[in-house]
Amino acid sequence: MNTQALEKTTSTHPQAQPDSVNRRFSIAPMMDWTTSDCRVFHRLMSRHTLLYTEMVTTGALIHGDAARHLRYEDSEHPIALQLGGSNPADLATCTRMAQEWGYDEVNLNVGCPSDRVQNNMIGACLMEFPERVAECLAEMQAAVDIPVTVKHRLGIDDLDSFEHLHRFVEVVRQSGCRSFTIHARKAILDGLSPKENRDIPPLMYDRVYRIKELFPDLEVVINGGIKTLEECDKHLQHVDGVMIGREAYQNPWPLLSQADARFFNDDHPYLSRLDVAEAFIPHLEKRLAEGAPLYAVIKHLLGLFHGQRGGKQFRRYLSENGHKRDAAVDTFRAALALVTPSPDTE
């Protein structure tokens, strides 16, 4: 299919219309990282950034401890649940559960490249089956009133042409789904680990831009390798939203503390790094009272003082002492005492 043909198939679509969720700036769902504790921490820096759960499989919700996977704090809104699965009925059931629990959005994972999810027809392998993805999304949307979205790759293995990506979007949009978050890399399912799939396949931002040009009625959010607010601004000249991944976890404060003013027209005073840490302590105390180990909760804050004087000592102290049986809030406060943030970054 040539470019002129692609343009002809989509040139009459209306412009994308916003729904109830603002996706201009969001934090990617990341396994073992974007837990409720992490999201509570992130929310202390930004009121409006859209936060996602880790991917939760339909089997875990239907046959496991649903409350453990769905529980969150009220402060985490706006919050989206990301689901993994390929059975339309199961996905519809889990989407209803998400709405009952008060989630603002449900997102279908069509991007995870791990062997475990491939074997269960979950994640990036679904890029090969756009009709199945469309069926799943149609059932999910029919089950609820909240927005249902999809996150996917540019392609997989040898199914990596722009024509394949175009057809995937064209088929999936027939489900009624109007918001597509695109990780601007393909996934190599045969030969690369999930970690390698986050770095080795080249980024092709221009393909994401092209999808937005060809489908102006769709909301297109770009993801992959984005590290600074300046990069976000450049991408937003071409697409509707930006999703940040690892950088928001490893160095969150410069991004999230500025996000509300920059992307949501809310210039409320933001907290300094130390104030964020102090504001997190009531949540930490609550989680410790529930029996959570200290390190499991505070590991999400290790990047808070990235690049600051004492930041390495802060991380080292918590890594060495946070696992101890008697580790408590005082352990966290002792780590904070090692830090001297730069005044010009406050």
Secondary structure, DSSP 8 states (H G I E B T S, - for coil): --HHHHHHHHTT-------SS--SEEE---TTTS-HHHHHHHHTT-SSSEEEEEEEEHHHHHHS-HHHHH---GGG-SEEEEEE---HHHHHHHHHHHHHTT-SEEEEEE----HHHHHTT-GGGGGG-HHHHHHHHHHHHHH-SS-EEEEEES-BTTB-SHHHHHHHHHHHGGGT--EEEEESS-B-TTT--HHHHTTSS---HHHHHHHHHH-TTSEEEEESS--SHHHHHHHTTTSSEEEE-HHHHHSHHHHHHHHHHHHHS-------HHHHHHHHHHHHHHHHHTT--HHHHHGGGTTTTTTSBTHHHHHHHHHHHTTSTT--HHHHHHHHTT-B--GGG-
